[in-house]
Amino acid sequence: MQTDKMTLFFTELLDHDRDDVIIDTDFDQFFERLAHFADWSPNSSEFHILLEVKREFIDHFINPLPAKWGDLPYYRKVCGPEASGINMPGRTTLDGWLARWALHLSEMKRFTDLPLYLQYLCKILFHVIDRTNTGAITKPALGAFYRSVIGLNAARVDEIIDTAYDRMTSNGYLILDYGTYVHCFTNWLMGKNPNGPGQWVLVPPKDSLPQPPFPVDYSALNTEPAKLEPYAPDKKTNRHSVIV
């Protein structure tokens, strides 16, 4: 799942000419789109933080790897200047992009383990989507982000928005404030299983909507207390829903 999410980031938001290679200027369009959608002026503090995050992305994903990694045969093959097939530095292929993410995330287990620029990216995305500064992302705001920044057409947004918002808010149980969004963002980077909220942070999955691993039956919650049957492990029953 991590590979799928990072591949979509590469192919849909960075590799604009679809040549399977990105360079430093490919980050410009993505970050400019974020700033434009949020209506951040070049003189704003938010815009300057955005530029710093962009520079960090270029440093970690375009510039040469540190020697301790770059000199290893595998990383020299997929991340070195010969990886693109044209022996030019300053370029990263999809394989190199994924290999660098694997290095980046290999020892990280929680949000606070992330380097500061990724923690700032999380905050940037939240405030970009919540561009009216309400303190929480609404479903219409998420849909507008998908259309204007991610580039989904209106029909696709209408198709997925309920599922996306439900997954990010635990079926509406949570408010999608910054604390909840941090959990979604962390799952986007580190989640290895399908159906997590992180699938909806940037580019939604292109396949048909993923189904939850099992249906949830809430019928017992609506049963009159007098009709509820106490559970006993050695007692046969016709129950099909339980309250835990």
N, C-alpha and C positions, 0 to 999 in steps of 0.2 A: 504493500500500500504506500509506503514512503516513496518508492520508485515511481509509482503512478502519479502521485501528487506533484513531485518535483519535475517529472517529465512534462506534465501539463503546464507548470510554471514556465519551463523552458520553451516549449513549442507554441504556447498560446500568447504569452506575454512578452517574450524576449526575441525569439527567432522570427522576426517580421518578414524576412525574405525567404523563409523556409529552406535554407541551405544547410541545416543541421549544425551550424556554427554561429556563435555569438561573439561580439567584440564589445569594447567598453561603451560605444555609443548606443548599443542596443538597450542599455539600461536607461538612456535618456527618455525615450518615449514613455516607458512605463511610469517612471517617477514624475514626468511632466503631466501625465494623465491624472495621477493622484493629486498633484497640486492644483490642477485646473478644476477637477471635480470638487475639491474642498474649498476652492476660491481663496487659496493662499497667495498673497502677493510676494514678489521676490524679496521684499524687505522684512517679511514677517519672520519671527523666530521659528515657526513651524517649517517654513521653506528652507531655512538654513540647516535645521536638523535633518530634513529630507535629503539635502545635498550630502551631508556627512554620511548618512546611511548608504547612499548611492556609492560614494567613494569607498566605503568599506566593502560593499559587494564587489566592486571592481578589483579591489586588492585581494580578496579571498577567492574570487572565481575567474578572474581574467589574468592577473599578474602571475608570474612564476611561483610555484610552491616553494616553501622553505626547503633547503638542501636535504634535510633529514628525510623528507618525503620525496622531493623531486628527483633525487638521485637513485631511488629504488626503481628497478626495471619496470614494474607494473605502472607506477605513476608517471614514469618517463614516457611510457608508451601511450597512456590515455590523456595525460595532462601536459606533456611536453610540446614544443613547437611543431614536432612532426606529426602530432596526433590528428591535425586537420587534413593531413595528406598533402599540404602545400608548403610545409616547412616554414611557417611564418609565426613569429611570437605574437602574443596579445590576442589570441583566439582560443575559444573553448568549445569543444564538441559536446554533444549530449552525454556521451560516455564520460568525458572529463568533468562535466557539471555534476553528474551523479556521483562520481568518485570523490569529488571535493566535498559534497554534502555528507557522504558516508564518513569521511575523515572528520568533518566538522561535528557531527552528531554522535560519534561512536561512544563517547564517554559522558554524554549528557543525559540526565534522567528527569530533570524538572526545569521549570521555567527559569529559576534563578541560576541554573548552570549555564544558560545561554550567554554568549558574548553580548555586550551592551548594544551593539548595533542591531541585533535581532530582537532584543527586548524593546528597543526603540521602534523597530519596524512594526511590532505588535501594536504599540501605542499609536503610531501613525495611521495604521489601517483602521483602528477603532475610531479615531477622530475624523478620518476621511469619510467613513460611512456615516457617522453621527455628526454630519456637517452642520446641523442646526444646534449642536451643543446641548442636547436634552439630557445627556448622561446615560443614555441607553439607546441601543440600535433597534429601530422598529422594523417591522416586515417591509413596509414601503421603502424605507431607507436602504435596506439590504437589496431589494429589487432594483432600485435606481443604481446602486453600485455595480450590480451584475451587468446592467445594460450599458452604462456609460464608461466604466473602467475596464471590466472584463470583456465587454463587447458581445454579450449574448443578445440575440434578438428577443423581441417582446414575447413571442410565442413560447420560446424556451424558458424565459423567466417565469411566465405564468404557469408553465408545466412543473417547475421544480421549487418555486418559492415556498410553498407550504411545507414541503418535506425539509427543505434547507432550514427554515426557521424552527420547525419542530425539533430537528436534530440538535440545533445549537442551543435550544432553550429547554431541552428535556420535555418535549411535548407541551410547551407553554408553562411548565412549572417554575422555570427560572426567568428572571428579567435579564435581557442580554446587555447588562452593564459591563464595565471594563473588567471586573473580576471574572465574570462568566466568559467574556471574550478571551481572556488570558488562557483559560482552560481549553477553549476551542483552538486557539493558536498553537498551544503546546501540543495538542493532539495532531494538528496539521503537520508539525515538524517530526514528532516522535511516534505517533500512533501507527501501529503495524497491522491492525485489523480493520476490515471493512465496516461501514456503517457508523463510523465515529463522526463527531461534529467537525473535526478538522477537514473533512472532505469538502466542506462548504465555505472555508475561509477565503480562498482565492478562486481558482477555476473549478467549478463543480464538475463531477464526473460526467463523461460524455455518454456513457451507457444508459440503458433504461434505469429508472430509479431503483437503487438498492433496497432490498426488503430487510426488515429486522430479522434476526436469527430465529425468533419464535414470537407468536402472537401473544398479546397480553389481554387476559380476560378480566374485566373489572366487575362482572355481574355480582360477585359476592358482596361488593361494597354497597350495592343497592338493595340487598336482601334485608327484610325485617329481622331485628335481633332475635326474636322468638323462633325464627325459622332456621337460624344458623346452627350447624351441627358441629359440636366440639370434635377436634381431631384426636384420633387414637390410632397409633401405628398398627395395632392388631385387629382393627375393626374394619370390615368391608363397608364400602360406601359407594354411593352413586354421584358423589360430588365431582364437579368439573372445574371448580374455581375455589381458591383458598385465599384467606387473608393472613399475611405474615407480618 
